[in-house]
Amino acid sequence: MSAEKLRETLEFYRDLGFTSLYQRAPSEAPVRETVSADSEPVRIELPELAPAGDSLQRIRADIGDCKRCRLHEGRHTIVFGSGDGEARLVFVGEGPGADEDMQGLPFVGRAGQLLTQMIEGTAKREGIPLERKDVYICNVVKCRPPENRTPEPDEMEICGQFLFRQLSVIRPGAICALGATAARALLGRKEGVTRLRGNWYKWRDIPLMVTYHPSYLLRPYNQNAKREAWEDLKKVLHFVYD
């Protein structure tokens, strides 16, 4: 069973209120023999989805000089995340680009500058006192994929454990998934952003909105997408901060 499937299974049982399961105790008979129907059941405590007392500092320490997948081969810096560790709103992107890889911070290149303008510009127009530093921003994968390609499923799964823990520690009021890769990682859905955007979903019990990745909005022919992204963000900001 993959790590992601295991997390989903544990979430399912915990959401139902189960904290433990039972299995029949193995008999002293040879392994090939069937366990008798009257053998004593053994209680198994379900493992925690994240370590007790988890924190962003502990997660970063656990990542270390990560070499768990092939992405480490071309990276310059691990890009963990930035912003308020107790933020009420978290933005999740796909992965670091060249500027992020050099500076070690998410969304600092052209797409990041646009994201900052969107957050602060929309907040100002809507009368919400909010700056970029007041939210938390991170990515599905923490190392830059070669030539900014889309992360492979195994890379997303390996790094996804750390994203899962980041979101579990912060427990924001809402999550904004930027682009199809973030939506796939958090929702497990393969539809395109145009079909997912503008609607509320749930990551565990946290409301989640999908919208376009800022890099997509930088393309000159995506004028309608820009308008839709601003509408999505306005909806998210009012939901969280009103």
C-alpha positions as CSV (number, residue, x, y, z in Angstrom):
1,M,0.0,0.0,0.0
2,S,1.4,3.4,-0.9
3,A,2.0,6.1,1.7
4,E,-0.9,8.2,0.3
5,K,-3.3,5.3,0.4
6,L,-2.3,4.4,3.9
7,R,-2.9,8.0,5.0
8,E,-6.3,7.9,3.3
9,T,-7.2,4.7,5.1
10,L,-6.1,6.0,8.5
11,E,-8.1,9.2,7.9
12,F,-11.2,7.2,7.0
13,Y,-11.1,5.2,10.2
14,R,-10.3,8.2,12.4
15,D,-13.1,10.2,10.8
16,L,-15.4,7.4,11.9
17,G,-14.2,7.7,15.4
18,F,-12.0,4.6,15.6
19,T,-8.7,4.8,17.4
20,S,-7.9,1.1,17.4
21,L,-8.6,-2.1,15.4
22,Y,-8.5,-5.8,16.4
23,Q,-7.0,-8.9,14.8
24,R,-6.9,-12.4,16.0
25,A,-3.8,-13.4,17.8
26,P,-1.5,-15.9,15.9
27,S,-1.6,-19.4,17.3
28,E,1.5,-21.3,18.3
29,A,0.9,-23.6,15.4
30,P,3.1,-23.5,12.3
31,V,2.7,-20.4,10.2
32,R,1.0,-22.4,7.4
33,E,-1.9,-23.5,9.7
34,T,-5.0,-21.4,9.9
35,V,-5.6,-19.4,13.1
36,S,-8.4,-21.0,15.1
37,A,-11.7,-19.2,15.3
38,D,-11.5,-19.1,19.1
39,S,-8.1,-17.4,19.3
40,E,-7.9,-14.3,21.4
41,P,-8.2,-11.0,19.5
42,V,-5.3,-8.5,19.7
43,R,-5.9,-4.8,19.9
44,I,-3.9,-2.6,17.6
45,E,-3.7,1.1,18.2
46,L,-4.0,3.1,15.0
47,P,-0.8,5.1,14.4
48,E,-1.0,8.9,14.4
49,L,-1.1,10.6,11.0
50,A,1.6,13.0,12.2
51,P,4.0,12.8,15.2
52,A,2.7,14.0,18.5
53,G,3.7,17.5,19.2
54,D,4.6,18.1,15.6
55,S,5.8,21.6,14.5
56,L,7.0,23.3,11.4
57,Q,10.5,23.3,12.9
58,R,10.4,19.5,13.4
59,I,9.1,18.9,9.9
60,R,11.9,20.9,8.4
61,A,14.4,19.0,10.6
62,D,12.9,15.7,9.5
63,I,13.3,16.7,5.8
64,G,17.0,17.4,6.5
65,D,19.2,17.2,3.4
66,C,16.5,15.2,1.7
67,K,17.6,12.6,-1.0
68,R,14.4,10.5,-0.9
69,C,13.6,11.0,-4.6
70,R,15.5,12.0,-7.8
71,L,14.6,15.7,-7.5
72,H,17.5,16.2,-5.1
73,E,20.0,15.6,-7.9
74,G,19.4,19.0,-9.6
75,R,18.3,21.2,-6.7
76,H,20.3,24.0,-5.2
77,T,18.1,24.6,-2.1
78,I,15.2,22.9,-0.4
79,V,12.2,25.3,-0.4
80,F,10.2,24.5,2.6
81,G,7.7,27.3,3.0
82,S,7.3,30.8,4.3
83,G,4.9,33.1,6.1
84,D,2.9,33.0,9.3
85,G,3.1,29.5,10.9
86,E,-0.3,30.2,12.5
87,A,-1.9,31.6,9.3
88,R,-5.6,31.4,8.7
89,L,-5.0,30.9,5.0
90,V,-2.5,28.6,3.2
91,F,-1.5,28.7,-0.5
92,V,-0.2,25.5,-2.0
93,G,1.6,25.6,-5.3
94,E,3.3,22.9,-7.4
95,G,7.1,23.2,-6.9
96,P,10.0,25.7,-6.8
97,G,11.2,27.4,-9.9
98,A,14.7,28.7,-10.6
99,D,14.4,31.9,-8.4
100,E,12.9,29.9,-5.6
101,D,15.6,27.3,-5.9
102,M,18.3,29.9,-5.5
103,Q,16.7,31.9,-2.7
104,G,15.1,29.0,-0.7
105,L,11.7,30.7,-0.6
106,P,8.5,29.9,-2.4
107,F,6.9,32.2,-5.0
108,V,9.6,34.8,-5.3
109,G,10.0,34.9,-9.1
110,R,7.5,36.5,-11.6
111,A,4.7,34.1,-10.6
112,G,5.4,34.9,-6.9
113,Q,5.3,38.6,-7.5
114,L,1.9,38.2,-9.2
115,L,0.7,36.1,-6.3
116,T,1.7,38.8,-3.9
117,Q,-0.1,41.5,-5.9
118,M,-3.2,39.3,-6.1
119,I,-3.2,38.7,-2.3
120,E,-2.5,42.2,-1.2
121,G,-4.4,44.0,-4.0
122,T,-7.5,42.0,-3.6
123,A,-7.4,42.4,0.2
124,K,-7.0,46.1,-0.1
125,R,-9.9,46.5,-2.5
126,E,-12.1,44.4,-0.3
127,G,-11.2,46.3,2.9
128,I,-9.3,43.3,4.5
129,P,-6.1,44.2,6.3
130,L,-3.9,41.5,4.9
131,E,-0.4,41.2,3.5
132,R,1.6,38.3,2.1
133,K,3.4,37.8,5.4
134,D,0.1,37.1,7.1
135,V,-0.5,33.9,5.0
136,Y,1.5,30.8,4.6
137,I,2.8,29.6,1.2
138,C,4.4,26.3,0.3
139,N,4.5,23.7,-2.5
140,V,3.7,20.1,-3.1
141,V,7.4,19.3,-3.7
142,K,10.2,21.0,-2.0
143,C,12.9,20.7,-4.7
144,R,12.8,22.2,-8.1
145,P,11.9,19.7,-10.9
146,P,14.3,19.8,-13.9
147,E,13.3,22.4,-16.4
148,N,10.3,23.2,-14.2
149,R,8.5,20.0,-15.4
150,T,5.5,18.7,-13.6
151,P,6.4,16.5,-10.6
152,E,6.1,12.8,-11.1
153,P,3.5,10.9,-9.0
154,D,6.2,9.2,-6.9
155,E,7.9,12.5,-6.2
156,M,4.6,14.0,-5.1
157,E,3.9,11.0,-2.9
158,I,7.3,11.2,-1.2
159,C,7.2,14.9,-0.6
160,G,3.4,14.8,0.2
161,Q,4.0,13.5,3.7
162,F,5.7,16.8,4.6
163,L,3.0,18.9,3.0
164,F,0.4,16.8,4.9
165,R,2.2,17.6,8.2
166,Q,2.6,21.3,7.4
167,L,-1.1,21.6,6.8
168,S,-1.9,19.5,9.9
169,V,0.3,21.7,12.1
170,I,-1.0,25.1,10.8
171,R,-4.7,24.0,10.7
172,P,-5.7,27.0,8.6
173,G,-9.3,28.2,8.1
174,A,-8.9,27.5,4.4
175,I,-6.5,26.3,1.8
176,C,-6.1,27.7,-1.7
177,A,-4.6,25.1,-4.2
178,L,-2.8,26.9,-7.0
179,G,-3.0,24.8,-10.2
180,A,-3.8,21.2,-11.2
181,T,-0.8,19.6,-9.5
182,A,-1.7,21.1,-6.1
183,A,-5.4,20.1,-6.6
184,R,-4.4,16.6,-7.5
185,A,-2.1,16.2,-4.5
186,L,-4.6,17.5,-2.0
187,L,-7.9,16.2,-3.5
188,G,-6.8,13.2,-5.5
189,R,-8.7,14.5,-8.4
190,K,-7.5,14.6,-12.0
191,E,-9.9,17.2,-13.5
192,G,-8.4,20.4,-14.9
193,V,-8.5,23.6,-13.0
194,T,-11.2,25.1,-15.2
195,R,-13.6,22.4,-13.9
196,L,-12.5,22.5,-10.3
197,R,-12.0,26.2,-9.7
198,G,-14.5,28.4,-7.9
199,N,-16.0,25.7,-5.8
200,W,-15.3,24.6,-2.2
201,Y,-13.9,21.2,-1.4
202,K,-12.4,19.7,1.7
203,W,-8.9,18.6,2.6
204,R,-9.7,16.4,5.6
205,D,-12.1,18.9,7.4
206,I,-10.5,22.1,6.1
207,P,-12.3,24.0,3.3
208,L,-10.2,24.1,0.1
209,M,-10.6,26.3,-3.0
210,V,-8.8,25.5,-6.3
211,T,-7.7,28.3,-8.7
212,Y,-5.2,28.9,-11.4
213,H,-1.4,28.9,-10.8
214,P,0.0,32.4,-11.1
215,S,2.5,31.2,-13.8
216,Y,-0.5,30.3,-16.0
217,L,-1.9,33.8,-15.5
218,L,1.3,35.4,-16.8
219,R,0.6,34.1,-20.3
220,P,-0.9,37.0,-22.4
221,Y,-3.8,35.0,-23.8
222,N,-5.3,34.0,-20.4
223,Q,-7.2,37.2,-19.7
224,N,-10.4,35.4,-18.7
225,A,-8.4,33.2,-16.4
226,K,-7.0,36.3,-14.6
227,R,-10.5,37.6,-14.0
228,E,-11.6,34.2,-12.7
229,A,-8.6,33.9,-10.4
230,W,-9.3,37.3,-8.9
231,E,-12.9,36.2,-8.2
232,D,-11.7,32.9,-6.6
233,L,-9.3,34.8,-4.4
234,K,-11.9,37.3,-3.4
235,K,-14.2,34.5,-2.4
236,V,-11.5,32.8,-0.3
237,L,-10.5,36.0,1.5
238,H,-14.0,36.9,2.5
239,F,-14.6,33.3,3.7
240,V,-11.6,33.3,5.9
241,Y,-11.4,36.9,7.2
242,D,-15.0,38.2,7.3
